[in-house]
Amino acid sequence: MTVIPIGTFAEPEEHQHINRPLVVSPETLGKLIEVSPQTLSDWRKTWRDGKTGEGPRFFKVGRLVRYRLEVVETWLSDLESK
């Protein structure tokens, strides 16, 4: 019997996202990007038509504001390229 050390197998790429949330709250996002929830709130107020505004695009689930991490990552990349 062959003994294979733990950690030798890489997780299949299609399963790597499972432990990562798809969406986050303003409080969580604020901690991740080091801005206050109030700043995120101020940025949300600039989104009038759903197409342009400051900060990352957001959506609501009922009254709850949520951010898709994929959209936040794209927004951050766009900031870096400016």
N, C-alpha and C positions, 0 to 999 in steps of 0.2 A: 504494500500500500504506500502510495506517495503522499507525503505530508506537504501541504501548500500553506505557506505563511498567511496569516490573516492580513487583509489589506492588499493582497496581490491582485485580486480581481477588480477591475474598474466597473462601476455601475454603468449599464447601458445608457447611452445618451438620452433615449426617449424617457427614461425614468429619473433623470437627474433633477427635474423640476418638481418632483412630488413633494419634497420637504420645504419647498419655497412657496409662500402665499402668492396668489395671483393678484390680489387686491389688498390695499392697506388703508387704514383710517388716517385722517389728517394728523392725529397725535403721533402715530407710528411713523408716518412719512416725515414729519417734522424732526423726529429724533434721528432718522436715517440720514437726512440731508442737512441737519443742524440749522433749521429755521423754526421759528415759533409757529404754533397753530394759528396765531393771529395773522402772521405774514401770509400763510396759506389762504386764510379767509380773505384777506385783502386782495390777493391775486385772483381768487375765484370771482370776486366782484367785477373784475375787468373782462370776464368772459360773457359777452352779451349775445353773440350770435352762435356760440358753440364752435366757432372756427378759429377765432383769434383771441388772444388774451395773454396776460402775464402768468407765469407759472405753468405747471403741467396741467393738461386737460383732466377733468374729473367727471364723475357721474354720481347720481344719487340712487340709493336703494331705499325707497320711501323717503324719509327725512335724513337718512344717513349719507354723508359724503364719503365717497371712496375713490381711490386712485389705483389704476392698473400699473403695476411695477414696470411692465414692458413700455408703457407710454412715458413713465417717469424717466426710464433709462434713455429713451430716444430724446426726450427734452433735455436731459443733462448732456448728452452727446452733441446736440445742436448748440448748446451754450458754449461748449468747449471749442467748437469750430468757428465761432464768431470772433 
